[in-house]
Amino acid sequence: MNGHRFDPARAERLNDPRRLEMLRPEAVWQAAGVPSPRAVVDVGAGTGLVTAAFARLAPDARFYAVDVSEDMLAFMRAHLPEDVAGRVTPVLGRGSAVPLPDEVADVVTMIGVYHEFDDTAAALSEARRLLADGGRLLVVDWKKGAHVPGFGPSEESRVAAEEIASGMRSAGFGDVEPHDLLERFSVLTGTRG
Ligand SMILES: C[S@@+](CC[C@H](N)C(=O)[O-])C[C@H]1O[C@@H](n2cnc3c(N)ncnc32)[C@H](O)[C@@H]1O
């Protein structure tokens, strides 16, 4: 966690569909355990590649794709696949201050962004505010030591799964659970009590 943000000039690379083979959206979406949500907030949505994959798995949900970078949101608006674009609303905002109402979502997702937060406690507390009672937080981020040429953040910026879990508990999430699903990414879920 270092507040070092993904360079929007590399958005094409972030939108590379081969990332979905590593991230397996279907498997991680199932870990969230909310098959038919009304609304989902994807914090640090980037180009919307994973948001779109999740949106196909939850065809009745409205998705809010939040990112701190206006450049990234512009790329997202230009590239969101037609079949989901009508249900995905790009939102400019920081993970620690998302311009959406309290309890708007049944699921909040943070994919590959946790290590970029400059204030993880504030981002987790904001996720809690956005979730309805019983709502689920899904965090997926690069494991320490898992390297793929051309992809992923520096080793020193990565956050161990245990540290993410501890942050989630401190922010008031219950049932915090790691899922052994992906070779290169930690997957954690928690419930807003
Ligand atoms: C590595 S990209 C991951 C994008 C997307 N979740 C995916 O997996 O394709 C991280 C994204 O988080 C955004 N970001 C970084 N810090 C943020 C913050 N504090 N609040 C919201 N977005 C942030 C960056 O602009 C970038 O688009």
Ligand as a Chemical Component Dictionary entry (heavy atoms), coordinates in Angstrom:
data_LIG
# 
_chem_comp.id                   LIG 
_chem_comp.type                 NON-POLYMER 
_chem_comp.pdbx_formal_charge   0 
_chem_comp.three_letter_code    LIG 
# 
loop_
_chem_comp_atom.comp_id 
_chem_comp_atom.atom_id 
_chem_comp_atom.alt_atom_id 
_chem_comp_atom.type_symbol 
_chem_comp_atom.charge 
_chem_comp_atom.model_Cartn_x 
_chem_comp_atom.model_Cartn_y 
_chem_comp_atom.model_Cartn_z 
_chem_comp_atom.pdbx_ordinal 
LIG C1  C1  C 0  -4.461  -1.774 -11.167 1  
LIG S1  S1  S 1  -5.873  -0.850 -11.570 2  
LIG C2  C2  C 0  -7.151  -2.113 -11.438 3  
LIG C3  C3  C 0  -8.386  -1.752 -12.224 4  
LIG C4  C4  C 0  -9.509  -2.769 -12.223 5  
LIG N1  N1  N 0  -10.046 -3.024 -10.910 6  
LIG C5  C5  C 0  -9.085  -4.064 -12.871 7  
LIG O1  O1  O 0  -8.751  -5.016 -12.147 8  
LIG O2  O2  O -1 -9.078  -4.127 -14.107 9  
LIG C6  C6  C 0  -6.187  0.141  -10.139 10 
LIG C7  C7  C 0  -7.168  1.288  -10.400 11 
LIG O3  O3  O 0  -7.486  1.886  -9.142  12 
LIG C8  C8  C 0  -7.530  3.294  -9.291  13 
LIG N2  N2  N 0  -7.249  3.880  -7.971  14 
LIG C9  C9  C 0  -6.067  4.003  -7.323  15 
LIG N3  N3  N 0  -6.239  4.553  -6.117  16 
LIG C10 C10 C 0  -7.572  4.786  -5.994  17 
LIG C11 C11 C 0  -8.371  5.357  -4.973  18 
LIG N4  N4  N 0  -7.841  5.797  -3.831  19 
LIG N5  N5  N 0  -9.697  5.450  -5.175  20 
LIG C12 C12 C 0  -10.255 5.020  -6.343  21 
LIG N6  N6  N 0  -9.545  4.483  -7.352  22 
LIG C13 C13 C 0  -8.224  4.366  -7.178  23 
LIG C14 C14 C 0  -6.488  3.606  -10.354 24 
LIG O4  O4  O 0  -6.761  4.835  -10.988 25 
LIG C15 C15 C 0  -6.640  2.390  -11.282 26 
LIG O5  O5  O 0  -7.565  2.658  -12.304 27 
# 
loop_
_chem_comp_bond.comp_id 
_chem_comp_bond.atom_id_1 
_chem_comp_bond.atom_id_2 
_chem_comp_bond.value_order 
_chem_comp_bond.pdbx_ordinal 
LIG C1  S1  SING 1  
LIG S1  C2  SING 2  
LIG S1  C6  SING 3  
LIG C2  C3  SING 4  
LIG C3  C4  SING 5  
LIG C4  N1  SING 6  
LIG C4  C5  SING 7  
LIG C5  O1  DOUB 8  
LIG C5  O2  SING 9  
LIG C6  C7  SING 10 
LIG C7  O3  SING 11 
LIG C7  C15 SING 12 
LIG O3  C8  SING 13 
LIG C8  N2  SING 14 
LIG C8  C14 SING 15 
LIG N2  C9  SING 16 
LIG N2  C13 SING 17 
LIG C9  N3  DOUB 18 
LIG N3  C10 SING 19 
LIG C10 C11 SING 20 
LIG C10 C13 DOUB 21 
LIG C11 N4  SING 22 
LIG C11 N5  DOUB 23 
LIG N5  C12 SING 24 
LIG C12 N6  DOUB 25 
LIG N6  C13 SING 26 
LIG C14 O4  SING 27 
LIG C14 C15 SING 28 
LIG C15 O5  SING 29 
# 
